[in-house]
Amino acid sequence: MLIAFVTPIWKIKLDAPQYPEGLGMQIRINSITGEGENDLQNINGLNHYIGMKRIEPDSIRELKLMPWILGILAAAALLCAATGNRRLLYLWTAAFLIVAVIGLVDFYLWEFDYGHNLDLEHASIKIPGMSYQPPLLGSKKLLNFTAYSWPGIGGLAVFASLVIAVVTSFLEFRTSRKTTLA
Amino acid sequence: MRKNTTNRLLIAGAALVAITGSLFSCRTTGSQSGPISTDAATAVYVPPGSYDEFYAFMSGGFSGQVTVHGLPSGRLIKTVPVFSQHAENGYGYSEETKALLNTTFGFVPWDDSHHPELSQTNGVPDGRWLFINGNNTPRIARIDLTRFETEEIIQIPNSAGNHASPFITPNSEYVVASTRFSVPIPQKDISISEYKGNFKGTITFVKADSPGEMDIAFQILVPGYNYDLSHSGKGASYGWSFFTTYNTEEANTLLEVNASRNDKDFVAAVNWKRAEECVANGSAQTMPADYVHNYVDERRIAVSEEKSGVKVLNPADCSGLIYFLPTPKSPHGVDVDPSGEYIVAGGKLATVIPVHSFSKMIAAIESESFEGVVDGIPVLQYDAVLAGEVEDPGLGPLHTEFDGKGYAYTTAFISSEIVKWEIGTWKVVDRIPTYYSVGHLMIPGGDSQKPWGKYMVALNKITKDRYLPTGPELAHAAQLIDISGDKMRLLLDFPTMGEPHYAQGIEASVIKDKQVRMFSIQENTSPYAIKSEDEARVERDGNEVHVYMSTIRTHFVPDNIEGIRAGDKVYFHVTNLEQDWDVPHGFAVLGARTSELLVMPGETRTIVWKPQGPGVYPFYCTDFCSALHQEMQGYIRVGAEGSTRPLAFSTGN
């Protein structure tokens, strides 16, 4: 989980005929940055044509909370390991699962908001029924751009931690059942 | 008997027809389809989306510019404006670039650019800069090859017709300049008929290795001949430079006859290391001479500095500085082989190509094998310095380049061909026709210590029937020739812009990855830059108005301006806020008597506009920047002279 502090959690990449080199965004634990030096600025510049809000990392509260949430979860994991308390492990795994689900839902809601909540008054390109929500995972065609979204190393690490947590809990649960039965 | 005669006549007639027929068929295959084998097309085919292998830099000749082509495709990929104003992007019109064209004669918006020369390190082109001479108003320009922009131009004082220029020394220490036209030095009002003895030439060494700091290192005062071309020594001959001379007759009229009388003219061998010593020990005189140095400073604004006084060496005061090598018949090109040992001179009217030996030259100097002395300059004996003569080199040999594999290639203007000959045996091994009348030729790196001996470009003076006709003026023709095998092979014709004299080529990988894609807006230090739309504004100072304007897809800020008056001098300082590759914006305004501006991402450019009468004037973006490019426009309201309407500006209200 600590890996997520130093590597991107999620990546969004945009390809278009005019951008053979692509534009990219990285969502890190406390920031959103462009893949290239000016990518975020250029994505915002392009988004203004469809009336999408500017992506301003400073205004996204989650980026301030995420380090704390992940930090506490990591600390709790160490506590579980140190105490060896089985019940604590179940509690921690459940909390982790809930946080992960909330995180993904929250990410989806942000994407939904950016993609649907458009300022049509100032948009140059208005296509009835068109929204510009990037995919949560995978690719999606948005006008001339193809948007790709997938977890970064940090995100994969968190996911791996989660899998380990669930598997450990499951194994522990089975062992404890067996022990009880025996 | 009679029947016999008739038969003989018939046979003779048939023979004549056969001979004539074979001549015609020979000509047809020889000049048209013969040299082109079917796989030539694949040899020059660069598939869509792929890069060429080489950059080729062609001088523009009377266009004053440099054009950049890809090889082997021959595709034109860029015009770099150098000595001529270029309305296409505002070069020489914008306030940031105008100063590059300043001289002691004032603003000179044109020149005749002949010889591009790449910077070198250890005798190998390094792709940092390209230098090129201005022939008419003696100047040398430096083009930066990360931006393909002219960044510096220095004027050469005490000169006229800067032709033998700007040939470079192996570590870019110097680029040279010289007088094609000898003139009174210093200039004075004198009868032209008093040419002999009163007209002089100069050979100039210009410090070249420090951007923004080009300067006249020293000049050498030489007899009143025409100094034609040059190349620097390298390897064995490092420290020397060679110059051809003609008109050693010192004729001042009808040179085609009067300058062709002498059996031999000279190659001047200049020991520039010795010149440095003489300058250091005070043997040079400081002559009053005014010249102008223009350069682009760290704000990306060109500035001019007026300079005065140059160090001039008289050969009589600096022994060992310069020697004359007799060379047949008005030599034109002088070219040094990759090892530096052989100095090849193309005598325009000669029947052989003389090849001088550097080591024999040094031996002749040491043994004082002189046949005379001219103005303090020893003339070496022809036989003492000659390495060999290439027999049957074609008519009118001019220029030679090298492939790095032991062969030299010499153009023959009159017989319109290129001959390939072997260094050492001096034997012609192959020849190929050119279409038509080839002047210079270029092998990438072919005048350096490490040629890329794969392609050769013939730069021809006459085009005739090579392309679809376009009225009386035709594009000049270049030919791409494969020199990778034993036999030269014609691959491609391609048109060139202006009149390419010389050219330079370099493997693409040396340059292509160093290209600047945009300028950082945060590092834009122009005093007229704005870093965001919030800083856009219009300010008045008397009848001068400064508009600090931004561009970004797809609008100007401001795009409505009021309060301008007829007679105002309006400066549009346009900053392109884009930080994206290949998104320049243009700026043009109705009634402008200058040019448009083309502003690169992150850059600030300024154009002056003087509205002549009241009205509303539109301005717009000239570079199709985005889907809404046609919406990228604005208006300026101009009141009558003396109008008191206050300045106002806005966007989006």
Interface residues (C-beta under 8 A of the other chain):
Chain A: E21 E37 N38 Q41 N42 G45 L46 Y49 S124 I125
Chain B: M518 I552 R553 T554 E578 Q579 D580 W581 A627 L628 E631
